[in-house]
């Protein structure tokens, strides 16, 4: 359950970043999420 909750926050954050900068990929999104305080890595952001 905790992982589902964390994934939901990650997905929402990634969608927000992507909406603001749609030309950038998963590496940029991962960096932006880290700047926002969400602990994540590039592989987790890239995961389908």
mmJSON file of the N, C-alpha and C atoms, coordinates in Angstrom:
{"data_MODEL":{"atom_site":{
"group_PDB":["ATOM","ATOM","ATOM","ATOM","ATOM","ATOM","ATOM","ATOM","ATOM","ATOM","ATOM","ATOM","ATOM","ATOM","ATOM","ATOM","ATOM","ATOM","ATOM","ATOM","ATOM","ATOM","ATOM","ATOM","ATOM","ATOM","ATOM","ATOM","ATOM","ATOM","ATOM","ATOM","ATOM","ATOM","ATOM","ATOM","ATOM","ATOM","ATOM","ATOM","ATOM","ATOM","ATOM","ATOM","ATOM","ATOM","ATOM","ATOM","ATOM","ATOM","ATOM","ATOM","ATOM","ATOM","ATOM","ATOM","ATOM","ATOM","ATOM","ATOM","ATOM","ATOM","ATOM","ATOM","ATOM","ATOM","ATOM","ATOM","ATOM","ATOM","ATOM","ATOM","ATOM","ATOM","ATOM","ATOM","ATOM","ATOM","ATOM","ATOM","ATOM","ATOM","ATOM","ATOM","ATOM","ATOM","ATOM","ATOM","ATOM","ATOM","ATOM","ATOM","ATOM","ATOM","ATOM","ATOM","ATOM","ATOM","ATOM","ATOM","ATOM","ATOM","ATOM","ATOM","ATOM","ATOM","ATOM","ATOM","ATOM","ATOM","ATOM","ATOM","ATOM","ATOM","ATOM","ATOM","ATOM","ATOM","ATOM","ATOM","ATOM","ATOM","ATOM","ATOM","ATOM","ATOM","ATOM","ATOM","ATOM","ATOM","ATOM","ATOM","ATOM","ATOM","ATOM","ATOM","ATOM","ATOM","ATOM","ATOM","ATOM","ATOM","ATOM","ATOM"],
"id":[1,2,3,4,5,6,7,8,9,10,11,12,13,14,15,16,17,18,19,20,21,22,23,24,25,26,27,28,29,30,31,32,33,34,35,36,37,38,39,40,41,42,43,44,45,46,47,48,49,50,51,52,53,54,55,56,57,58,59,60,61,62,63,64,65,66,67,68,69,70,71,72,73,74,75,76,77,78,79,80,81,82,83,84,85,86,87,88,89,90,91,92,93,94,95,96,97,98,99,100,101,102,103,104,105,106,107,108,109,110,111,112,113,114,115,116,117,118,119,120,121,122,123,124,125,126,127,128,129,130,131,132,133,134,135,136,137,138,139,140,141,142,143,144],
"type_symbol":["N","C","C","N","C","C","N","C","C","N","C","C","N","C","C","N","C","C","N","C","C","N","C","C","N","C","C","N","C","C","N","C","C","N","C","C","N","C","C","N","C","C","N","C","C","N","C","C","N","C","C","N","C","C","N","C","C","N","C","C","N","C","C","N","C","C","N","C","C","N","C","C","N","C","C","N","C","C","N","C","C","N","C","C","N","C","C","N","C","C","N","C","C","N","C","C","N","C","C","N","C","C","N","C","C","N","C","C","N","C","C","N","C","C","N","C","C","N","C","C","N","C","C","N","C","C","N","C","C","N","C","C","N","C","C","N","C","C","N","C","C","N","C","C"],
"label_atom_id":["N","CA","C","N","CA","C","N","CA","C","N","CA","C","N","CA","C","N","CA","C","N","CA","C","N","CA","C","N","CA","C","N","CA","C","N","CA","C","N","CA","C","N","CA","C","N","CA","C","N","CA","C","N","CA","C","N","CA","C","N","CA","C","N","CA","C","N","CA","C","N","CA","C","N","CA","C","N","CA","C","N","CA","C","N","CA","C","N","CA","C","N","CA","C","N","CA","C","N","CA","C","N","CA","C","N","CA","C","N","CA","C","N","CA","C","N","CA","C","N","CA","C","N","CA","C","N","CA","C","N","CA","C","N","CA","C","N","CA","C","N","CA","C","N","CA","C","N","CA","C","N","CA","C","N","CA","C","N","CA","C","N","CA","C","N","CA","C"],
"label_alt_id":[null,null,null,null,null,null,null,null,null,null,null,null,null,null,null,null,null,null,null,null,null,null,null,null,null,null,null,null,null,null,null,null,null,null,null,null,null,null,null,null,null,null,null,null,null,null,null,null,null,null,null,null,null,null,null,null,null,null,null,null,null,null,null,null,null,null,null,null,null,null,null,null,null,null,null,null,null,null,null,null,null,null,null,null,null,null,null,null,null,null,null,null,null,null,null,null,null,null,null,null,null,null,null,null,null,null,null,null,null,null,null,null,null,null,null,null,null,null,null,null,null,null,null,null,null,null,null,null,null,null,null,null,null,null,null,null,null,null,null,null,null,null,null,null],
"label_comp_id":["UNK","UNK","UNK","UNK","UNK","UNK","UNK","UNK","UNK","UNK","UNK","UNK","UNK","UNK","UNK","UNK","UNK","UNK","UNK","UNK","UNK","UNK","UNK","UNK","UNK","UNK","UNK","UNK","UNK","UNK","UNK","UNK","UNK","UNK","UNK","UNK","UNK","UNK","UNK","UNK","UNK","UNK","UNK","UNK","UNK","UNK","UNK","UNK","UNK","UNK","UNK","UNK","UNK","UNK","UNK","UNK","UNK","UNK","UNK","UNK","UNK","UNK","UNK","UNK","UNK","UNK","UNK","UNK","UNK","UNK","UNK","UNK","UNK","UNK","UNK","UNK","UNK","UNK","UNK","UNK","UNK","UNK","UNK","UNK","UNK","UNK","UNK","UNK","UNK","UNK","UNK","UNK","UNK","UNK","UNK","UNK","UNK","UNK","UNK","UNK","UNK","UNK","UNK","UNK","UNK","UNK","UNK","UNK","UNK","UNK","UNK","UNK","UNK","UNK","UNK","UNK","UNK","UNK","UNK","UNK","UNK","UNK","UNK","UNK","UNK","UNK","UNK","UNK","UNK","UNK","UNK","UNK","UNK","UNK","UNK","UNK","UNK","UNK","UNK","UNK","UNK","UNK","UNK","UNK"],
"label_asym_id":["A","A","A","A","A","A","A","A","A","A","A","A","A","A","A","A","A","A","A","A","A","A","A","A","A","A","A","A","A","A","A","A","A","A","A","A","A","A","A","A","A","A","A","A","A","A","A","A","A","A","A","A","A","A","A","A","A","A","A","A","A","A","A","A","A","A","A","A","A","A","A","A","A","A","A","A","A","A","A","A","A","A","A","A","A","A","A","A","A","A","A","A","A","A","A","A","A","A","A","A","A","A","A","A","A","A","A","A","A","A","A","A","A","A","A","A","A","A","A","A","A","A","A","A","A","A","A","A","A","A","A","A","A","A","A","A","A","A","A","A","A","A","A","A"],
"label_entity_id":["1","1","1","1","1","1","1","1","1","1","1","1","1","1","1","1","1","1","1","1","1","1","1","1","1","1","1","1","1","1","1","1","1","1","1","1","1","1","1","1","1","1","1","1","1","1","1","1","1","1","1","1","1","1","1","1","1","1","1","1","1","1","1","1","1","1","1","1","1","1","1","1","1","1","1","1","1","1","1","1","1","1","1","1","1","1","1","1","1","1","1","1","1","1","1","1","1","1","1","1","1","1","1","1","1","1","1","1","1","1","1","1","1","1","1","1","1","1","1","1","1","1","1","1","1","1","1","1","1","1","1","1","1","1","1","1","1","1","1","1","1","1","1","1"],
"label_seq_id":[1,1,1,2,2,2,3,3,3,4,4,4,5,5,5,6,6,6,7,7,7,8,8,8,9,9,9,10,10,10,11,11,11,12,12,12,13,13,13,14,14,14,15,15,15,16,16,16,17,17,17,18,18,18,19,19,19,20,20,20,21,21,21,22,22,22,23,23,23,24,24,24,25,25,25,26,26,26,27,27,27,28,28,28,29,29,29,30,30,30,31,31,31,32,32,32,33,33,33,34,34,34,35,35,35,36,36,36,37,37,37,38,38,38,39,39,39,40,40,40,41,41,41,42,42,42,43,43,43,44,44,44,45,45,45,46,46,46,47,47,47,48,48,48],
"pdbx_PDB_ins_code":[null,null,null,null,null,null,null,null,null,null,null,null,null,null,null,null,null,null,null,null,null,null,null,null,null,null,null,null,null,null,null,null,null,null,null,null,null,null,null,null,null,null,null,null,null,null,null,null,null,null,null,null,null,null,null,null,null,null,null,null,null,null,null,null,null,null,null,null,null,null,null,null,null,null,null,null,null,null,null,null,null,null,null,null,null,null,null,null,null,null,null,null,null,null,null,null,null,null,null,null,null,null,null,null,null,null,null,null,null,null,null,null,null,null,null,null,null,null,null,null,null,null,null,null,null,null,null,null,null,null,null,null,null,null,null,null,null,null,null,null,null,null,null,null],
"Cartn_x":[0.821,0.0,0.869,1.953,2.827,3.456,3.832,4.435,3.417,2.18,1.134,0.953,0.956,0.793,1.977,3.188,4.386,4.38,3.979,3.896,2.865,1.759,0.728,1.281,2.029,2.643,3.68,4.448,5.457,4.81,3.769,3.084,2.494,1.834,1.257,2.329,3.433,4.53,5.135,5.31,5.885,4.959,3.668,2.716,2.737,2.853,2.938,4.185,5.317,6.574,6.475,5.948,5.839,4.891,3.818,2.857,3.53,4.407,5.112,6.218,6.841,7.978,7.851,6.91,6.654,7.795,8.735,9.82,10.911,10.931,11.994,11.615,12.617,12.396,12.501,12.629,12.585,13.727,14.889,16.019,15.732,15.214,14.855,13.756,12.751,11.643,12.151,13.047,13.611,14.349,15.115,15.832,14.864,13.816,12.829,12.116,11.796,11.125,12.029,13.319,14.271,14.321,14.292,14.304,13.051,11.958,10.703,10.635,11.663,11.719,11.173,10.848,10.385,11.591,11.832,12.966,12.678,13.394,13.198,14.464,14.536,15.647,15.146,16.082,15.707,14.977,15.426,14.799,13.343,13.079,11.705,10.806,11.319,10.532,10.308,11.292,11.199,10.279,10.112,9.299,7.892,7.443,6.089,4.99],
"Cartn_y":[-1.188,0.0,1.259,1.259,2.43,2.703,1.629,1.819,2.388,1.941,2.477,3.973,4.366,5.774,6.597,6.074,6.767,6.87,5.794,5.813,6.828,6.951,7.917,9.339,9.648,10.973,11.187,10.164,10.245,10.486,9.758,9.901,11.302,11.771,13.121,14.179,14.028,14.98,14.931,13.728,13.568,14.166,13.956,14.527,16.051,16.609,18.066,18.606,17.958,18.397,18.251,17.136,16.905,17.917,18.248,19.225,20.585,20.948,22.227,22.216,21.072,20.944,19.661,19.574,18.316,17.827,18.692,18.284,17.491,17.527,16.874,15.449,14.625,13.215,12.847,11.545,11.01,11.489,11.752,12.222,13.605,14.49,15.828,15.742,14.906,14.753,14.234,13.252,12.71,13.798,14.633,15.723,16.722,17.053,18.002,17.437,16.158,15.534,15.53,15.278,15.335,16.74,17.758,19.149,19.471,18.776,18.986,18.163,17.36,16.587,15.175,14.734,13.362,12.476,11.511,10.617,9.64,9.783,8.911,8.857,7.885,7.749,7.71,7.821,7.823,6.537,5.405,4.141,4.067,4.623,4.593,5.512,6.634,7.548,6.936,6.236,5.632,4.418,3.778,2.558,2.808,1.907,2.084,1.928],
"Cartn_z":[0.0,0.0,0.0,0.769,0.814,-0.542,-1.242,-2.561,-3.536,-3.461,-4.33,-4.091,-2.824,-2.463,-2.976,-2.799,-3.274,-4.794,-5.466,-6.925,-7.406,-6.704,-7.09,-7.017,-5.954,-5.832,-6.931,-7.205,-8.25,-9.611,-9.91,-11.195,-11.323,-10.282,-10.332,-10.534,-9.826,-9.976,-11.367,-11.895,-13.234,-14.291,-14.136,-15.094,-15.043,-13.86,-13.731,-14.411,-14.184,-14.806,-16.317,-16.78,-18.219,-18.862,-18.177,-18.698,-18.879,-17.951,-18.034,-19.088,-19.31,-20.234,-21.042,-21.987,-22.692,-23.588,-23.91,-24.8,-24.081,-22.754,-22.006,-21.636,-21.45,-21.177,-19.706,-19.488,-18.129,-17.252,-17.825,-17.005,-16.426,-17.259,-16.798,-15.753,-16.011,-15.077,-13.735,-13.757,-12.516,-11.74,-12.438,-11.77,-11.151,-11.873,-11.358,-10.13,-10.162,-9.022,-7.79,-8.005,-6.886,-6.301,-7.177,-6.712,-5.894,-6.177,-5.455,-4.169,-3.931,-2.696,-2.804,-4.012,-4.2,-4.487,-3.626,-3.788,-4.911,-5.999,-7.15,-7.978,-8.836,-9.752,-11.176,-12.108,-13.52,-13.914,-13.406,-13.77,-13.305,-12.149,-11.633,-12.467,-12.911,-13.74,-15.114,-15.614,-16.95,-16.957,-15.816,-15.718,-16.262,-17.119,-17.702,-16.694],
"occupancy":[1.0,1.0,1.0,1.0,1.0,1.0,1.0,1.0,1.0,1.0,1.0,1.0,1.0,1.0,1.0,1.0,1.0,1.0,1.0,1.0,1.0,1.0,1.0,1.0,1.0,1.0,1.0,1.0,1.0,1.0,1.0,1.0,1.0,1.0,1.0,1.0,1.0,1.0,1.0,1.0,1.0,1.0,1.0,1.0,1.0,1.0,1.0,1.0,1.0,1.0,1.0,1.0,1.0,1.0,1.0,1.0,1.0,1.0,1.0,1.0,1.0,1.0,1.0,1.0,1.0,1.0,1.0,1.0,1.0,1.0,1.0,1.0,1.0,1.0,1.0,1.0,1.0,1.0,1.0,1.0,1.0,1.0,1.0,1.0,1.0,1.0,1.0,1.0,1.0,1.0,1.0,1.0,1.0,1.0,1.0,1.0,1.0,1.0,1.0,1.0,1.0,1.0,1.0,1.0,1.0,1.0,1.0,1.0,1.0,1.0,1.0,1.0,1.0,1.0,1.0,1.0,1.0,1.0,1.0,1.0,1.0,1.0,1.0,1.0,1.0,1.0,1.0,1.0,1.0,1.0,1.0,1.0,1.0,1.0,1.0,1.0,1.0,1.0,1.0,1.0,1.0,1.0,1.0,1.0],
"B_iso_or_equiv":[0.0,0.0,0.0,0.0,0.0,0.0,0.0,0.0,0.0,0.0,0.0,0.0,0.0,0.0,0.0,0.0,0.0,0.0,0.0,0.0,0.0,0.0,0.0,0.0,0.0,0.0,0.0,0.0,0.0,0.0,0.0,0.0,0.0,0.0,0.0,0.0,0.0,0.0,0.0,0.0,0.0,0.0,0.0,0.0,0.0,0.0,0.0,0.0,0.0,0.0,0.0,0.0,0.0,0.0,0.0,0.0,0.0,0.0,0.0,0.0,0.0,0.0,0.0,0.0,0.0,0.0,0.0,0.0,0.0,0.0,0.0,0.0,0.0,0.0,0.0,0.0,0.0,0.0,0.0,0.0,0.0,0.0,0.0,0.0,0.0,0.0,0.0,0.0,0.0,0.0,0.0,0.0,0.0,0.0,0.0,0.0,0.0,0.0,0.0,0.0,0.0,0.0,0.0,0.0,0.0,0.0,0.0,0.0,0.0,0.0,0.0,0.0,0.0,0.0,0.0,0.0,0.0,0.0,0.0,0.0,0.0,0.0,0.0,0.0,0.0,0.0,0.0,0.0,0.0,0.0,0.0,0.0,0.0,0.0,0.0,0.0,0.0,0.0,0.0,0.0,0.0,0.0,0.0,0.0],
"pdbx_formal_charge":[null,null,null,null,null,null,null,null,null,null,null,null,null,null,null,null,null,null,null,null,null,null,null,null,null,null,null,null,null,null,null,null,null,null,null,null,null,null,null,null,null,null,null,null,null,null,null,null,null,null,null,null,null,null,null,null,null,null,null,null,null,null,null,null,null,null,null,null,null,null,null,null,null,null,null,null,null,null,null,null,null,null,null,null,null,null,null,null,null,null,null,null,null,null,null,null,null,null,null,null,null,null,null,null,null,null,null,null,null,null,null,null,null,null,null,null,null,null,null,null,null,null,null,null,null,null,null,null,null,null,null,null,null,null,null,null,null,null,null,null,null,null,null,null],
"auth_seq_id":[1,1,1,2,2,2,3,3,3,4,4,4,5,5,5,6,6,6,7,7,7,8,8,8,9,9,9,10,10,10,11,11,11,12,12,12,13,13,13,14,14,14,15,15,15,16,16,16,17,17,17,18,18,18,19,19,19,20,20,20,21,21,21,22,22,22,23,23,23,24,24,24,25,25,25,26,26,26,27,27,27,28,28,28,29,29,29,30,30,30,31,31,31,32,32,32,33,33,33,34,34,34,35,35,35,36,36,36,37,37,37,38,38,38,39,39,39,40,40,40,41,41,41,42,42,42,43,43,43,44,44,44,45,45,45,46,46,46,47,47,47,48,48,48],
"auth_comp_id":["UNK","UNK","UNK","UNK","UNK","UNK","UNK","UNK","UNK","UNK","UNK","UNK","UNK","UNK","UNK","UNK","UNK","UNK","UNK","UNK","UNK","UNK","UNK","UNK","UNK","UNK","UNK","UNK","UNK","UNK","UNK","UNK","UNK","UNK","UNK","UNK","UNK","UNK","UNK","UNK","UNK","UNK","UNK","UNK","UNK","UNK","UNK","UNK","UNK","UNK","UNK","UNK","UNK","UNK","UNK","UNK","UNK","UNK","UNK","UNK","UNK","UNK","UNK","UNK","UNK","UNK","UNK","UNK","UNK","UNK","UNK","UNK","UNK","UNK","UNK","UNK","UNK","UNK","UNK","UNK","UNK","UNK","UNK","UNK","UNK","UNK","UNK","UNK","UNK","UNK","UNK","UNK","UNK","UNK","UNK","UNK","UNK","UNK","UNK","UNK","UNK","UNK","UNK","UNK","UNK","UNK","UNK","UNK","UNK","UNK","UNK","UNK","UNK","UNK","UNK","UNK","UNK","UNK","UNK","UNK","UNK","UNK","UNK","UNK","UNK","UNK","UNK","UNK","UNK","UNK","UNK","UNK","UNK","UNK","UNK","UNK","UNK","UNK","UNK","UNK","UNK","UNK","UNK","UNK"],
"auth_asym_id":["A","A","A","A","A","A","A","A","A","A","A","A","A","A","A","A","A","A","A","A","A","A","A","A","A","A","A","A","A","A","A","A","A","A","A","A","A","A","A","A","A","A","A","A","A","A","A","A","A","A","A","A","A","A","A","A","A","A","A","A","A","A","A","A","A","A","A","A","A","A","A","A","A","A","A","A","A","A","A","A","A","A","A","A","A","A","A","A","A","A","A","A","A","A","A","A","A","A","A","A","A","A","A","A","A","A","A","A","A","A","A","A","A","A","A","A","A","A","A","A","A","A","A","A","A","A","A","A","A","A","A","A","A","A","A","A","A","A","A","A","A","A","A","A"],
"auth_atom_id":["N","CA","C","N","CA","C","N","CA","C","N","CA","C","N","CA","C","N","CA","C","N","CA","C","N","CA","C","N","CA","C","N","CA","C","N","CA","C","N","CA","C","N","CA","C","N","CA","C","N","CA","C","N","CA","C","N","CA","C","N","CA","C","N","CA","C","N","CA","C","N","CA","C","N","CA","C","N","CA","C","N","CA","C","N","CA","C","N","CA","C","N","CA","C","N","CA","C","N","CA","C","N","CA","C","N","CA","C","N","CA","C","N","CA","C","N","CA","C","N","CA","C","N","CA","C","N","CA","C","N","CA","C","N","CA","C","N","CA","C","N","CA","C","N","CA","C","N","CA","C","N","CA","C","N","CA","C","N","CA","C","N","CA","C","N","CA","C"],
"pdbx_PDB_model_num":[1,1,1,1,1,1,1,1,1,1,1,1,1,1,1,1,1,1,1,1,1,1,1,1,1,1,1,1,1,1,1,1,1,1,1,1,1,1,1,1,1,1,1,1,1,1,1,1,1,1,1,1,1,1,1,1,1,1,1,1,1,1,1,1,1,1,1,1,1,1,1,1,1,1,1,1,1,1,1,1,1,1,1,1,1,1,1,1,1,1,1,1,1,1,1,1,1,1,1,1,1,1,1,1,1,1,1,1,1,1,1,1,1,1,1,1,1,1,1,1,1,1,1,1,1,1,1,1,1,1,1,1,1,1,1,1,1,1,1,1,1,1,1,1]
}}}
